[in-house]
Amino acid sequence: RAFIYRVTNGKSYGVLKWAMTIDGRISLPNGKSKWITCEDSRNYVHNLRSKFDAIVIGGETLRSDNPLLTTRNNKDKEPLRVVFTRSCDLPNNSQVWDCNLAETIIVFPESSDYRKLESIPKSVEKFKLKSDNPHELSIFLAEKGINQILWECGPELSTSAMKSGCIQEIKTFIAPKIIGGNSARTPFCNFGFKEIDNSYEFLIDSFSIHQKDLLVEMAQQINN
């Protein structure tokens, strides 16, 4: 399905994944999110990554979480790790810079100050796009033969990816925890909808229990 989608649409098939509390929070106001979900859910995600050609995160996620983004040896060739950054303000000691574990690339718009990337290891390839629109990134990755992307990004990039038609499926883990508070982060930024009818609507494909957590898998009704 993902291969046909790429060939037909000229962009990669996108699946957005996030974990949240039952009241819809993905982290505390200070950015801490380890761990919202249980160990069984996290192990499932490692296996889930093995089904994708690439994993995309933004600079925000890299700075706050310092993720490894591997399958933990569930796949012979690890998915390509893609850091999509607008500011190019990235830490030098991130785990994803170790390309002995998996290949990593940095993609950024031509308007950014990419001189900041000079301290990033040479093993990490850097690519420049015309804009910071995720749709352009999806086309770029499709041209590199990437059929299916797992988006594991924060609210800002998730919102942009959704608005630009890059997301065809959603996988969300819901933990039986409550954080509360208006300042705790949610999966998306404001879309600016004025009516409920304007919202994105998905069809639930399946749901499953992973120890304490609920995984809900959905597909968008309109094929972007």
JORA-V215632 format. One record per pair of residues at least 12 apart in sequence whose ideal C-beta (glycine too) atoms are under 7 Angstrom apart, sorted by the first residue. I is the first residue (numbers start at 1). J is the second residue. Records with the same first field share a line. If there is no record, write none. Layout:
# JORA-V215632
I = J / J
This chain:
# JORA-V215632
2 = 147 / 148
3 = 147
6 = 142 / 147
10 = 139 / 142
11 = 135 / 138 / 139 / 142
12 = 138 / 141 / 142 / 146 / 147 / 148 / 149
13 = 147 / 148 / 168
14 = 138 / 149 / 151 / 161 / 166 / 167 / 168
15 = 148 / 150 / 151 / 168 / 169 / 171
16 = 151 / 158 / 161 / 167 / 170
17 = 150 / 151 / 152 / 171
18 = 172 / 187
19 = 36 / 37 / 41 / 173 / 175
20 = 36 / 172 / 174 / 187
21 = 36 / 175 / 177 / 178 / 179
22 = 174 / 175 / 176 / 177 / 178
23 = 178 / 179 / 180
24 = 186
25 = 179 / 184 / 185 / 186
26 = 185 / 186 / 187
27 = 184 / 185
28 = 179 / 184
29 = 181 / 183 / 184
31 = 64
36 = 175 / 177
37 = 173 / 175 / 213
38 = 210 / 211 / 212 / 213
40 = 210 / 211
41 = 173 / 210 / 211 / 213
44 = 210
46 = 71 / 72 / 74
47 = 71 / 74
49 = 71 / 79 / 150
50 = 71 / 74 / 75
52 = 79 / 148 / 149 / 150
53 = 79 / 80 / 146 / 147 / 148
54 = 79 / 80 / 82 / 141 / 146 / 149
55 = 69 / 79 / 81 / 82 / 150 / 152
56 = 82 / 84 / 149 / 151 / 153
57 = 69 / 83 / 152 / 153
58 = 84 / 85 / 153 / 154 / 156 / 157
59 = 83 / 85 / 86 / 87 / 89 / 90
60 = 154 / 156
61 = 152 / 153 / 154
62 = 83 / 90 / 94 / 96
63 = 91
66 = 94 / 95
67 = 95
68 = 95
69 = 81 / 96
70 = 101 / 102
78 = 101 / 102
79 = 102
80 = 103 / 105 / 146
81 = 96 / 102 / 103 / 104
82 = 105 / 107
83 = 96 / 104 / 106
84 = 107 / 137 / 157
85 = 106 / 108
86 = 108 / 109 / 112 / 132
87 = 112
88 = 108 / 112 / 113 / 114 / 116 / 117
89 = 116
90 = 120
92 = 119 / 120
97 = 120 / 121 / 124
99 = 123 / 124
104 = 124
105 = 124 / 125 / 127
106 = 120 / 124 / 126
107 = 127 / 129 / 137 / 140
108 = 128
109 = 129 / 130 / 131 / 132
110 = 128 / 129 / 130
114 = 126 / 128
133 = 164
134 = 157 / 160 / 161 / 164 / 166
135 = 164 / 165 / 166
138 = 166
151 = 167
155 = 185 / 186 / 187 / 188 / 189
156 = 189
158 = 187 / 188
159 = 188 / 189 / 191
162 = 200
165 = 224
167 = 220
168 = 219 / 220 / 224
169 = 218 / 219
170 = 202 / 218
171 = 215 / 217
172 = 216
173 = 213 / 215
174 = 213 / 214 / 216
175 = 212 / 213
176 = 212
200 = 220
201 = 221
202 = 218 / 219 / 220 / 221
203 = 218 / 219 / 221
204 = 216 / 218
205 = 217 / 218 / 219
